[in-house]
Structure formats: structure tokens, C-alpha cells
Amino acid sequence: MNPQDLINQTETKLKSAVEHFNEEIKKLRTGRAHPSMLDGIIAEAYGTPMPLNQLATISAPEPQLIQVSPFDPSNIQAISNAIRDNQTLGLNPSDDGRVVRVPIPPLTEERRQQIVKQLNEKIEECMIAQRAIRRDVMTELDNAKKDKDISEDDHKRLSKQVDDLMTKYKTLVDEHAKARENEIMTV
């Protein structure tokens, strides 16, 4: 076991947990239209489920509107249905035969608070993932110390490095979450 490789692997895993968290919070509505709101939507086209961004160009021409322009107009109904059927978004698209328009209704105070609760759930999921990464690394360090692969001093030094990484990435998650919460609560 190379201790530096272990620290590098830990940092990579923590970084990927934060990246996943950022992708997840992009999906939370803020009352403003953003093309990433439709990320993860799967539409049935040509007999197979396909991601929406492979079937159409997604843009936000206005703050309260997302416009979806299908590459093939025959998929317009499937795209419309996929957006409408996604209960987490709660959006009602309309189409004119060429493009799908998705109006973004303004958020009520109650809905904003529900979205902040969802944000807090995502924060907790990220923290759980980070703690699991830390637990695995610490177990590996404990086993290495027990097997006399590393000394007591190395164990303490590496444990401190892992804890420093945890603090760094927890702070990063907190900053992203705070910024997103302000965005959600701003009318």
C-alpha cells in the first residue's frame, strides 16, 4: 500500500461525490428556466428510451420558458409526454408541431421551502457518501497499521490528511448548497 496513492484516491472519490452533488442540485428548480432542468429526462424515440438532449436542442430563450427543438419532428409527442410525465418537475409542456415550449411557473413560498428541503436531503446524501469514503480509508489505514505496513506516526499523519480532505470538501458542499439555497429563496 502506497500511502500517497491512498490519499490521492480519497481526494478523487471525495471530488466525485461533490461533482455528483452539484449535478443533483442543478436539477432543483429555482423559478428561473434553465436547460439543465431537463437533464435526466428520458423519452421513448424509435422504440428505445433516449436522453432528451440526444433528441433535441434545449434552450431557455426567456427567464420563465424552456424551449425544446426536436431534431426529428416525429418525436415531438414523445418529448412532450416525457416532460409531462416527470412528476418531480411538475411542468406542463405545450407543442406547436415544431417546438415544445415548457413554461416555468413562478414558485410559491411553500414550494420554495419544499425545494430547500429537497436540497437539504441532497446535502445529507452527499455527506453520507463522504463519511463512507472516510470510513473505508480509515479502515484501510487501521489494517495497514495493524499489519505493520505503516508506522504509528504515519497512521496519525495520514489520518489527519484524510480529515483535512473531508473538511475541505464538506466546506465546498456547504458553499454550493448555500448559494443554491439563496437562488431558490430569491423571488
Phi and psi in degrees as GROMACS dihedral restraints (atoms count N, CA, C in turn):
[ dihedral_restraints ]
;  ai    aj    ak    al  type     phi  dphi    fc
    3     4     5     6     1   -93.3    20    10
    4     5     6     7     1   117.2    20    10
    6     7     8     9     1   -58.5    20    10
    7     8     9    10     1   -38.7    20    10
    9    10    11    12     1   -67.9    20    10
   10    11    12    13     1   -36.6    20    10
   12    13    14    15     1   -62.1    20    10
   13    14    15    16     1   -39.6    20    10
   15    16    17    18     1   -61.9    20    10
   16    17    18    19     1   -43.8    20    10
   18    19    20    21     1   -64.9    20    10
   19    20    21    22     1   -43.2    20    10
   21    22    23    24     1   -63.1    20    10
   22    23    24    25     1   -41.5    20    10
   24    25    26    27     1   -63.6    20    10
   25    26    27    28     1   -41.1    20    10
   27    28    29    30     1   -61.7    20    10
   28    29    30    31     1   -45.6    20    10
   30    31    32    33     1   -62.8    20    10
   31    32    33    34     1   -40.6    20    10
   33    34    35    36     1   -61.7    20    10
   34    35    36    37     1   -43.8    20    10
   36    37    38    39     1   -65.5    20    10
   37    38    39    40     1   -42.4    20    10
   39    40    41    42     1   -64.7    20    10
   40    41    42    43     1   -40.5    20    10
   42    43    44    45     1   -62.7    20    10
   43    44    45    46     1   -41.8    20    10
   45    46    47    48     1   -67.9    20    10
   46    47    48    49     1   -32.8    20    10
   48    49    50    51     1   -64.1    20    10
   49    50    51    52     1   -40.6    20    10
   51    52    53    54     1   -68.2    20    10
   52    53    54    55     1   -40.4    20    10
   54    55    56    57     1   -62.4    20    10
   55    56    57    58     1   -41.9    20    10
   57    58    59    60     1   -62.4    20    10
   58    59    60    61     1   -42.5    20    10
   60    61    62    63     1   -58.8    20    10
   61    62    63    64     1   -45.4    20    10
   63    64    65    66     1   -62.2    20    10
   64    65    66    67     1   -39.5    20    10
   66    67    68    69     1   -63.7    20    10
   67    68    69    70     1   -40.4    20    10
   69    70    71    72     1   -66.6    20    10
   70    71    72    73     1   -41.4    20    10
   72    73    74    75     1   -75.7    20    10
   73    74    75    76     1   -17.9    20    10
   75    76    77    78     1   -63.6    20    10
   76    77    78    79     1   -27.8    20    10
   78    79    80    81     1   -77.7    20    10
   79    80    81    82     1   -14.3    20    10
   81    82    83    84     1   -73.9    20    10
   82    83    84    85     1   134.9    20    10
   84    85    86    87     1   -72.5    20    10
   85    86    87    88     1   145.7    20    10
   87    88    89    90     1  -122.2    20    10
   88    89    90    91     1     2.8    20    10
   90    91    92    93     1    92.9    20    10
   91    92    93    94     1   -11.4    20    10
   93    94    95    96     1  -110.6    20    10
   94    95    96    97     1   142.1    20    10
   96    97    98    99     1   -71.2    20    10
   97    98    99   100     1   136.8    20    10
   99   100   101   102     1  -149.5    20    10
  100   101   102   103     1   131.5    20    10
  102   103   104   105     1   -54.9    20    10
  103   104   105   106     1   -30.7    20    10
  105   106   107   108     1   -68.2    20    10
  106   107   108   109     1   -11.9    20    10
  108   109   110   111     1   -62.1    20    10
  109   110   111   112     1   -26.0    20    10
  111   112   113   114     1   -96.4    20    10
  112   113   114   115     1     6.3    20    10
  114   115   116   117     1   -62.7    20    10
  115   116   117   118     1   140.2    20    10
  117   118   119   120     1    88.6    20    10
  118   119   120   121     1    -4.6    20    10
  120   121   122   123     1   -78.1    20    10
  121   122   123   124     1   130.8    20    10
  123   124   125   126     1  -113.2    20    10
  124   125   126   127     1   126.9    20    10
  126   127   128   129     1  -115.8    20    10
  127   128   129   130     1   147.6    20    10
  129   130   131   132     1   -83.8    20    10
  130   131   132   133     1   112.7    20    10
  132   133   134   135     1  -137.2    20    10
  133   134   135   136     1   135.4    20    10
  135   136   137   138     1    57.0    20    10
  136   137   138   139     1    31.6    20    10
  138   139   140   141     1    81.7    20    10
  139   140   141   142     1     1.4    20    10
  141   142   143   144     1  -132.1    20    10
  142   143   144   145     1   148.3    20    10
  144   145   146   147     1   -71.3    20    10
  145   146   147   148     1   131.4    20    10
  147   148   149   150     1  -134.9    20    10
  148   149   150   151     1   146.1    20    10
  150   151   152   153     1   -62.8    20    10
  151   152   153   154     1   144.9    20    10
  153   154   155   156     1   -58.3    20    10
  154   155   156   157     1   -37.4    20    10
  156   157   158   159     1   -70.2    20    10
  157   158   159   160     1    -9.7    20    10
  159   160   161   162     1   -93.2    20    10
  160   161   162   163     1    -8.4    20    10
  162   163   164   165     1  -107.4    20    10
  163   164   165   166     1   -16.6    20    10
  165   166   167   168     1  -159.1    20    10
  166   167   168   169     1   163.8    20    10
  168   169   170   171     1   -92.6    20    10
  169   170   171   172     1   130.6    20    10
  171   172   173   174     1  -113.5    20    10
  172   173   174   175     1   127.1    20    10
  174   175   176   177     1  -140.1    20    10
  175   176   177   178     1   166.4    20    10
  177   178   179   180     1  -125.5    20    10
  178   179   180   181     1    83.9    20    10
  180   181   182   183     1   -68.8    20    10
  181   182   183   184     1   -23.2    20    10
  183   184   185   186     1  -134.4    20    10
  184   185   186   187     1   158.5    20    10
  186   187   188   189     1   -61.1    20    10
  187   188   189   190     1   -23.9    20    10
  189   190   191   192     1  -114.0    20    10
  190   191   192   193     1    21.3    20    10
  192   193   194   195     1  -146.6    20    10
  193   194   195   196     1   134.4    20    10
  195   196   197   198     1  -110.3    20    10
  196   197   198   199     1   136.1    20    10
  198   199   200   201     1  -117.0    20    10
  199   200   201   202     1   128.9    20    10
  201   202   203   204     1  -115.6    20    10
  202   203   204   205     1   115.9    20    10
  204   205   206   207     1  -107.9    20    10
  205   206   207   208     1   104.0    20    10
  207   208   209   210     1   -66.6    20    10
  208   209   210   211     1   146.1    20    10
  210   211   212   213     1   -70.7    20    10
  211   212   213   214     1   -34.1    20    10
  213   214   215   216     1  -121.3    20    10
  214   215   216   217     1   113.3    20    10
  216   217   218   219     1   -57.9    20    10
  217   218   219   220     1   -19.2    20    10
  219   220   221   222     1   -69.5    20    10
  220   221   222   223     1   -15.5    20    10
  222   223   224   225     1   -91.5    20    10
  223   224   225   226     1     2.4    20    10
  225   226   227   228     1   -61.0    20    10
  226   227   228   229     1   -39.1    20    10
  228   229   230   231     1   -68.5    20    10
  229   230   231   232     1   -41.2    20    10
  231   232   233   234     1   -63.9    20    10
  232   233   234   235     1   -39.8    20    10
  234   235   236   237     1   -65.2    20    10
  235   236   237   238     1   -46.6    20    10
  237   238   239   240     1   -58.4    20    10
  238   239   240   241     1   -47.1    20    10
  240   241   242   243     1   -64.6    20    10
  241   242   243   244     1   -39.9    20    10
  243   244   245   246     1   -62.4    20    10
  244   245   246   247     1   -41.0    20    10
  246   247   248   249     1   -68.5    20    10
  247   248   249   250     1   -44.1    20    10
  249   250   251   252     1   -65.5    20    10
  250   251   252   253     1   -37.8    20    10
  252   253   254   255     1   -76.9    20    10
  253   254   255   256     1   -12.7    20    10
  255   256   257   258     1   -79.9    20    10
  256   257   258   259     1   103.3    20    10
  258   259   260   261     1   -68.4    20    10
  259   260   261   262     1   -27.4    20    10
  261   262   263   264     1   -68.2    20    10
  262   263   264   265     1   -28.9    20    10
  264   265   266   267     1   -81.5    20    10
  265   266   267   268     1   -41.2    20    10
  267   268   269   270     1    65.9    20    10
  268   269   270   271     1    38.1    20    10
  270   271   272   273     1  -106.5    20    10
  271   272   273   274     1   153.4    20    10
  273   274   275   276     1  -123.1    20    10
  274   275   276   277     1    93.4    20    10
  276   277   278   279     1   -76.1    20    10
  277   278   279   280     1   156.6    20    10
  279   280   281   282     1  -131.9    20    10
  280   281   282   283     1   149.9    20    10
  282   283   284   285     1  -130.9    20    10
  283   284   285   286     1   153.5    20    10
  285   286   287   288     1  -114.9    20    10
  286   287   288   289     1    18.0    20    10
  288   289   290   291     1    95.6    20    10
  289   290   291   292     1   -21.0    20    10
  291   292   293   294     1  -117.1    20    10
  292   293   294   295     1   -43.6    20    10
  294   295   296   297     1  -132.7    20    10
  295   296   297   298     1   156.4    20    10
  297   298   299   300     1  -105.2    20    10
  298   299   300   301     1   126.5    20    10
  300   301   302   303     1  -107.2    20    10
  301   302   303   304     1   130.5    20    10
  303   304   305   306     1  -118.4    20    10
  304   305   306   307     1    98.0    20    10
  306   307   308   309     1   -71.0    20    10
  307   308   309   310     1   137.6    20    10
  309   310   311   312     1  -101.5    20    10
  310   311   312   313     1   108.3    20    10
  312   313   314   315     1   -69.7    20    10
  313   314   315   316     1   148.1    20    10
  315   316   317   318     1   -63.6    20    10
  316   317   318   319     1   146.9    20    10
  318   319   320   321     1   -84.4    20    10
  319   320   321   322     1   138.7    20    10
  321   322   323   324     1   -82.0    20    10
  322   323   324   325     1   165.2    20    10
  324   325   326   327     1   -60.5    20    10
  325   326   327   328     1   -40.9    20    10
  327   328   329   330     1   -63.0    20    10
  328   329   330   331     1   -43.3    20    10
  330   331   332   333     1   -65.8    20    10
  331   332   333   334     1   -38.1    20    10
  333   334   335   336     1   -60.5    20    10
  334   335   336   337     1   -41.9    20    10
  336   337   338   339     1   -66.4    20    10
  337   338   339   340     1   -35.5    20    10
  339   340   341   342     1   -64.5    20    10
  340   341   342   343     1   -40.0    20    10
  342   343   344   345     1   -67.6    20    10
  343   344   345   346     1   -37.6    20    10
  345   346   347   348     1   -64.0    20    10
  346   347   348   349     1   -36.6    20    10
  348   349   350   351     1   -62.6    20    10
  349   350   351   352     1   -42.0    20    10
  351   352   353   354     1   -61.2    20    10
  352   353   354   355     1   -40.5    20    10
  354   355   356   357     1   -60.7    20    10
  355   356   357   358     1   -43.9    20    10
  357   358   359   360     1   -63.9    20    10
  358   359   360   361     1   -34.9    20    10
  360   361   362   363     1   -64.5    20    10
  361   362   363   364     1   -41.2    20    10
  363   364   365   366     1   -65.8    20    10
  364   365   366   367     1   -38.2    20    10
  366   367   368   369     1   -61.2    20    10
  367   368   369   370     1   -46.2    20    10
  369   370   371   372     1   -63.3    20    10
  370   371   372   373     1   -40.8    20    10
  372   373   374   375     1   -59.8    20    10
  373   374   375   376     1   -42.4    20    10
  375   376   377   378     1   -65.2    20    10
  376   377   378   379     1   -42.9    20    10
  378   379   380   381     1   -64.3    20    10
  379   380   381   382     1   -38.4    20    10
  381   382   383   384     1   -63.0    20    10
  382   383   384   385     1   -43.5    20    10
  384   385   386   387     1   -61.6    20    10
  385   386   387   388     1   -42.9    20    10
  387   388   389   390     1   -65.3    20    10
  388   389   390   391     1   -41.2    20    10
  390   391   392   393     1   -65.6    20    10
  391   392   393   394     1   -35.3    20    10
  393   394   395   396     1   -65.5    20    10
  394   395   396   397     1   -41.1    20    10
  396   397   398   399     1   -60.8    20    10
  397   398   399   400     1   -46.0    20    10
  399   400   401   402     1   -62.2    20    10
  400   401   402   403     1   -44.6    20    10
  402   403   404   405     1   -59.6    20    10
  403   404   405   406     1   -44.1    20    10
  405   406   407   408     1   -62.1    20    10
  406   407   408   409     1   -43.7    20    10
  408   409   410   411     1   -66.2    20    10
  409   410   411   412     1   -43.8    20    10
  411   412   413   414     1   -64.3    20    10
  412   413   414   415     1   -37.0    20    10
  414   415   416   417     1   -62.5    20    10
  415   416   417   418     1   -43.1    20    10
  417   418   419   420     1   -62.8    20    10
  418   419   420   421     1   -42.3    20    10
  420   421   422   423     1   -64.2    20    10
  421   422   423   424     1   -42.3    20    10
  423   424   425   426     1   -62.0    20    10
  424   425   426   427     1   -42.8    20    10
  426   427   428   429     1   -64.8    20    10
  427   428   429   430     1   -39.6    20    10
  429   430   431   432     1   -64.8    20    10
  430   431   432   433     1   -38.8    20    10
  432   433   434   435     1   -67.7    20    10
  433   434   435   436     1   -41.9    20    10
  435   436   437   438     1   -64.2    20    10
  436   437   438   439     1   -37.2    20    10
  438   439   440   441     1   -82.7    20    10
  439   440   441   442     1     2.9    20    10
  441   442   443   444     1    64.3    20    10
  442   443   444   445     1    27.2    20    10
  444   445   446   447     1   -77.3    20    10
  445   446   447   448     1   -30.9    20    10
  447   448   449   450     1  -129.9    20    10
  448   449   450   451     1   154.9    20    10
  450   451   452   453     1   -82.7    20    10
  451   452   453   454     1   171.3    20    10
  453   454   455   456     1   -59.7    20    10
  454   455   456   457     1   -43.7    20    10
  456   457   458   459     1   -63.6    20    10
  457   458   459   460     1   -42.9    20    10
  459   460   461   462     1   -62.1    20    10
  460   461   462   463     1   -40.7    20    10
  462   463   464   465     1   -59.6    20    10
  463   464   465   466     1   -46.7    20    10
  465   466   467   468     1   -64.1    20    10
  466   467   468   469     1   -44.0    20    10
  468   469   470   471     1   -62.5    20    10
  469   470   471   472     1   -46.9    20    10
  471   472   473   474     1   -66.5    20    10
  472   473   474   475     1   -38.2    20    10
  474   475   476   477     1   -62.0    20    10
  475   476   477   478     1   -40.9    20    10
  477   478   479   480     1   -65.6    20    10
  478   479   480   481     1   -39.2    20    10
  480   481   482   483     1   -62.5    20    10
  481   482   483   484     1   -41.8    20    10
  483   484   485   486     1   -63.3    20    10
  484   485   486   487     1   -44.3    20    10
  486   487   488   489     1   -64.0    20    10
  487   488   489   490     1   -37.6    20    10
  489   490   491   492     1   -63.6    20    10
  490   491   492   493     1   -41.8    20    10
  492   493   494   495     1   -62.4    20    10
  493   494   495   496     1   -42.7    20    10
  495   496   497   498     1   -58.9    20    10
  496   497   498   499     1   -45.5    20    10
  498   499   500   501     1   -62.2    20    10
  499   500   501   502     1   -44.5    20    10
  501   502   503   504     1   -59.1    20    10
  502   503   504   505     1   -48.3    20    10
  504   505   506   507     1   -76.8    20    10
  505   506   507   508     1   -27.4    20    10
  507   508   509   510     1   -67.4    20    10
  508   509   510   511     1   -41.1    20    10
  510   511   512   513     1   -61.1    20    10
  511   512   513   514     1   -41.2    20    10
  513   514   515   516     1   -61.6    20    10
  514   515   516   517     1   -44.8    20    10
  516   517   518   519     1   -62.7    20    10
  517   518   519   520     1   -43.9    20    10
  519   520   521   522     1   -60.3    20    10
  520   521   522   523     1   -41.3    20    10
  522   523   524   525     1   -63.9    20    10
  523   524   525   526     1   -46.2    20    10
  525   526   527   528     1   -63.0    20    10
  526   527   528   529     1   -41.4    20    10
  528   529   530   531     1   -66.2    20    10
  529   530   531   532     1   -41.8    20    10
  531   532   533   534     1   -63.1    20    10
  532   533   534   535     1   -43.5    20    10
  534   535   536   537     1   -62.2    20    10
  535   536   537   538     1   -42.8    20    10
  537   538   539   540     1   -68.1    20    10
  538   539   540   541     1   -38.5    20    10
  540   541   542   543     1   -63.8    20    10
  541   542   543   544     1   -41.4    20    10
  543   544   545   546     1   -62.1    20    10
  544   545   546   547     1   -39.7    20    10
  546   547   548   549     1   -63.4    20    10
  547   548   549   550     1   -41.2    20    10
  549   550   551   552     1   -69.4    20    10
  550   551   552   553     1   -41.2    20    10
  552   553   554   555     1   -81.8    20    10
  553   554   555   556     1   -12.6    20    10
  555   556   557   558     1   -75.6    20    10
  556   557   558   559     1   125.8    20    10
